[in-house]
Amino acid sequence: MIRRTALKPPSPAALLRWYDAHARDMPWRMKGGKRPNPYHELLSEFMLQQTQVATVIPYFHAFTKRWPTLMALAKASLDDVRHAWSGLGYYRRAKFLHQCVKAVVERHGGKIPQDEEALRALPGIGPYTAAAIAAIAFDKKAVVVDGNVERVMARVFAVEEKLPAAKKKLHELASSILPKNRFGDYAQAVMELGAMMCTPKNPQCTKCPWQNNCAAFAKGMAQAYPRKATKKVTPQKYSTAFITLNKKGEVLLRRRDEKGMLGGLWEFPGTPWETAKPSASALKRHAPVKLRWQTGKKPVSHVFSHFKLETALRIGHSAAAFFPDTKHNGEYRWMKWKDLSTLALPTLTLRIADAAKEYLEAKS
Ligand code: SF4
């Protein structure tokens, strides 16, 4: 059962007034009671997962210019979609987006379904995204809860239970204060409040439309919520990437397996990502060819959602454009540096490429 403080419950009307006056402009957002193009809403939801609005905007423009409709995106090749996604991170989203729009065409004749259940049955769409699309694109009554909304609810109701165990309770609280109409605007308004005002650090309580209804503010403890379980230490992993150059000035790339992290994207051949630095025998085993390898200046550090990776560089010059294993010819490719941008490269590969180029320029 949900326990309330003596404060009055927060007013959706007050929040909507604040939203109407202060909501940020976003290329996929419509204001004044208008609903956005459902394709734009779906696309933006895929792009915004784990990613800031400012980072997403140029990608959103590029995608909608190149693929103005859902049908057009469904007809694109996965490689083209991945390539356009390069640099946005969390690359499985590109594959899921492509699968999702294809499924919308196959199952729903190209029209994005309006109800949460049908949306949740599409590839790459979880409960949050289904609720967000139903509410924002179609003004359906749906409980839309992302990290911002969780923080706002935890503070307004001063929820003592710790995250992540508190998720269910925070969802119930969000559901308990839904308005009677304007579901899409309200969903965006709570998220906007969390993003702009009820921020993790230094919330601007004095300007907040829910200040008089907020239990955390009343206690003078806004920043102490949400309560969180002690964070686990992020594991550290290590690898070595081999930058193999041939006489034509090309560099050897390998395509990652479709299954697993960064599936289907291109990388420099290297050792597996492991918790210990690769041993001399592992380096020998995973080098694409026997060469005199030079060691790059400093490793490239990259943070993934659940571990950190430190990649050392080995750079070698080969006399020929060989392929490491004839069985896997299709998975390797020699490329000019300047042509790397034509491939779907994850940020990690781009950063390793930059470090390698810097090293080679300093040597030349
Ligand atoms: S009063 Fe402060 S803590 Fe409470 S919802 Fe508003 S910004 Fe967040």
Residues whose N, C-alpha, C, O or C-beta is under 5 A from the ligand:
A	BS01	SF4	V152 R155 M197 C198 P203 Q204 C205 C208 W210 Q211 C214 A216 F217 A222
